[in-house]
């Protein structure tokens, strides 16, 4: 009796997520599992020497403003933080984020306002969306883990406004865009909203 050898179709491996997709995944990890995310900050804390942090990705070190103080505060926050619904990807918000990256990156500018004075709400509205949006920006980090960690630790930001935005329960949609920045190498913008269009 002859055994038949049939070819087995192997599925091609899925491509790795883009930096923007990875940022949304990391944000959702923090929002839906804040205590587990706190463990990643405890591991990160071990790389500090005074106010300089030497991670495997940044062996030359990065000087922080607050050292471990901001990290410890973020850990305490995460231990108390309730689970927050995950963010769904919203193409219009991604486009609005991209508008800001395209304008600021080549010039090496920073901040939430465009050169013509437009703020995040204006940028979303110009694309046909609403004005109920929030925005976070990082300059320098070029991995999803670094981007989200910077937003949550929020070093040198007394209000911890980026952290509050990341965990705002009313925000259910987001769009991220990253690109080259003339001064800091990389910038990443994330727009958040209650709805996919930013309308209330």
N, C-alpha and C positions, 0 to 999 in steps of 0.2 A: 504494500500500500504506500503510495507516494504522499508525502506531506506537502501541502501547498504553502509556499512562503509568499505572503502578501505584503506589499510595501506598506509601511506605516507612515502616514502623513504627520509630520511633526510641525506643530504650530510654531511660527516664528516668535521669538521672545519679544515681549512688549518693549517698545522703546522707553528709555528712562524719562521720567517727567521733566519738563522744562523747568527752569529756575522759577518761573511764575507759578506753575502748577505745584511745584514743591513748596513754595511759600504758603499757598492756600492749605496744603496738606498739613504743614507744620502749625499754622494758625489753628486749624481744626483739632489737631492733637492737643494743643494747649487749652483750647476752649472746652473740649469734651472730656479731657483727662487732666485737670489742673494739678492734681497731686502727683501723678506720674511725671508730668512736665517739671514739677519742682525737683524731682530727682536729677533731671538733666542739669539744673542750675547748681545743685549740690556738687555734681561732678565738675562743672565749670569752675566753681569757686576754688577748687584745689590748685588751679593754675595761677593764682594771684601771688605776686610778691610785692607787698605794699599796694600801691595803686596801679601797678603794671601787671597785665595779664599775659602770660606766655602760653598760648594754646598750640597744639600740633599744627594747625593751619597758619598760625601767626607766631612762629618761633622767635622773631625779632622783638615781639612784645608790642602791646598797645597800652598807652597810658590812659587811664580812666580818670574821671573827676572825683568819684566817690569811693573807689576801691570796692571792697566787699560789702560796704554798708548798703548800697543799692541792691546788690544781689541778695543779701540776707532779708531785706525788706520785701523783695519780690517773692522769695520763698515763703515768707510768712503770709503774704497776700494769697499766694496760690493754695496754701494749706487751708485757707478759709473760703476760697472762691467756690461758688456753686458751679455745677456743670452748666455750660452755655451751649445752645444749639450750634451745630456746624454752619459754616458759611458756604453758600452755593455760589458757583462761578456765574458771573454776569458779564456778558460780552460788552455791553455799553459802558459799564464801569471800567472794564479793561481798556477800552478805547480812550476814555477820559484820562486814565493814568498814563497811557502812552503819549497823549498830547503833551503832558507836563515833562515827561522824560525827554521827548524829542526837542522841546524848547530849552530846557535847562542844561541837559547833559553837555552839548557841544560848547556852551558858554561857561560852564563851570559854576553856574549859579546855584543858590540854595533857597529854601523857603517855600511856602505854600502859594505864594502869589506869582502870577505870570508877569511878564514885562509890561503888559497893558493894564495891570492891576486886577486881573481876573483871579478869583479864588476857586477852590474846588467846586463849589456849587455852580459858579458861572460856567466852568468847563463842562460839567455834566449837562447843564441846560443847553449849551450851544450844540450839543450832540442830540438834542431832542428829549433829554431826561428831565428829572425834577431837581429840586434843590435840597432835599433832605438827605445829605450825604456827609460823610466824614472822611478824612484822609490821613494816612501816615506815610512818612518818607524816611528812608535810610540812605546814607551816603557812605560808601566804603565797603560794607559787607557784600560778599559775592556768593554766599551760600544761603540756602533757606534757613538753616539752623542759626546762622549768625544774624540774619535779618530779623527773624522773629525774636531771638534772644535780646537783641538791642532794643526792640520795641517794648518788650516786657520788663526788662531791667530798668530801662528809661534813665540811664545814668545822666546826671546833671540837668534833669528836667524836674524841678520841684513839684509841679502839679501832677506828675506821672500821667500826663494826658494821653500819651501813646498807649500806655498800658490800659487805661480806662477805655480807650477806643477799641482795642483788641478784644476786650471782654464785655463790650456793650451788648447786652442780651437782645436789644431791639434790632440790632444789625444782623440781618440774615443772609445778605448777599455781598459779594466782594469781587473786585477785579484787580489784578496785579500786573504791573509792567516794569521791567528792568531794562537798563541800557548803560552804555558807557558814559562816564562823567569826566570832564576835562581835568578836574582837580582831584577828585576822590576815587577815580577809577571806575566805580560802579554806583548807580543809584537805583533804588527800587521804590516805586510808588504803589500804594494800595488804597483803593477807594472802597468805602463801605456804605451800605444803604439798607433800608427796611425792605425795599422791593428791587427787582432787577433793573428798573429804570431810574431809581432814586426818587420816584414820586412817593408822596406820603400815603 
